[in-house]
Each structure stands twice: as C-alpha cells, then as structure tokens.
Amino acid sequence: MNKKIAIIPIVVIIVIIGAASQMNIEESQTEAVEIENVEKTEALITIPVKAARPACGPHPECYIPSYYITKLDEPVTWKNEDSAFHSVTSGKYESPNELFDSGHLDPYEIFSYKFEEPGMYPYYCTLHPWMAGQIKVER
C-alpha cells in the first residue's frame, strides 16, 4: 500500500511537467517570427591568418583567392581573418591608383567594392607590400 501512495505523487508530478512543457511548446509555436531578407552572397576574398608575415609573399596565399573573376556591378568583399591590421588598396605598392582603399581593416572586419568597368584590377596591402592580388571584371 505504501508503494502505491509513493507512486501517485511521482505520476502527478510527471503529468504536471508534461502539461507545462506542452503549454510552452504551443505558446512558442504561436509567437511571431521575424524573417530577415538576405541579399545575394557577395564574393569573399579572405586575408588569412599569418598573412602579415613576410613568408606569406610573394606567394598567392596572402589573399585567398589572390586572383578572382567577377561580373560587372557585383560587389566583391574582402574579410580580414588575420590578427593583424591589413588593407585592400587598388593598384600596386609602387603605384597606387586611388580607385578604392579600405583603410586599415581590423581583424574580422570586411570591405566591399563594386567595380563599374570591365578590366584587370590589381590590389595590395599598404602595410605589407608582399601581399597582392588581382580582380578580373567581366561583363
């Protein structure tokens, strides 16, 4: 008899917990959900970890990919995944052309640019002259 008396409160507690959790599920299902519109993913060129070290260049591992082909009017985005500051500046280290310049990018900061004319566009890092890449823009 004592076993039956001990089991009854346990069953009641389980039923109460089950009912309460069911109410939370029903409430959460009726909550309004905001949907964020996400634009088309932009091209992403990565500045990898250790790109600030001279051993990175003049190899193509300083910007990944270091050669990128894009379409006219599609934005290209660079992301600094290194722990050092970097930049994305148009032209070459010896001869910048002032078409675009990200300024100093903090770690994990991004920079985007939309090319308006087809052609070949070299770029480099103002802080690390061995870092260079090239964008080919097609129609």
Residue pairs with C-beta under 8 A, 6 or more apart in sequence:
42 74
42 75
42 76
42 77
42 112
43 68
43 70
43 74
43 75
43 76
43 77
44 77
44 78
44 79
45 63
45 64
45 65
45 68
45 76
45 77
45 78
45 79
45 133
46 63
46 64
46 78
46 79
46 81
47 62
47 63
47 64
47 78
47 79
47 80
47 81
47 82
47 86
47 105
47 125
47 131
48 61
48 62
48 64
48 81
48 82
49 81
49 82
49 83
50 56
50 82
51 61
51 62
51 63
51 82
51 84
51 86
51 125
51 128
51 131
52 82
52 84
52 86
52 127
52 128
54 128
54 130
56 62
56 128
56 130
56 131
57 128
57 129
57 130
57 131
57 132
58 130
58 132
60 66
60 67
60 133
62 125
62 128
62 130
62 131
62 132
62 133
63 78
63 123
63 131
63 132
63 133
65 133
66 132
66 133
66 134
67 133
67 134
67 136
68 76
68 133
68 134
68 135
68 136
69 135
69 136
69 138
70 76
70 115
70 135
70 136
70 137
70 138
71 137
71 138
71 139
72 115
72 116
72 117
72 118
72 137
72 138
72 139
73 114
73 115
73 116
74 114
74 115
75 112
75 113
75 114
76 112
76 113
76 114
76 115
76 135
77 110
77 111
77 112
78 88
78 102
78 105
78 110
78 111
78 112
79 108
79 109
79 110
80 86
80 105
80 106
80 107
80 108
80 109
80 110
81 107
81 108
82 107
83 107
84 107
84 127
85 104
85 105
85 106
85 107
85 127
86 104
86 105
86 125
86 127
86 128
86 131
87 101
87 102
87 103
87 104
87 105
87 125
87 126
87 127
88 100
88 101
88 102
88 105
88 111
88 113
88 123
88 125
89 96
89 100
89 101
89 102
89 123
89 124
89 125
89 126
90 96
90 97
90 98
90 99
90 100
90 101
90 121
90 122
90 123
91 97
91 98
91 99
91 122
91 123
91 124
92 122
92 124
92 132
93 124
93 126
93 129
93 132
96 124
96 126
99 121
100 113
100 123
101 126
102 111
104 127
105 111
115 121
115 135
115 137
117 137
118 137
118 138
118 139
119 136
119 137
120 134
120 135
120 136
120 137
121 134
121 135
121 136
121 137
122 132
122 133
122 134
123 132
123 133
123 134
123 135
124 131
124 132
124 133
125 131
125 132
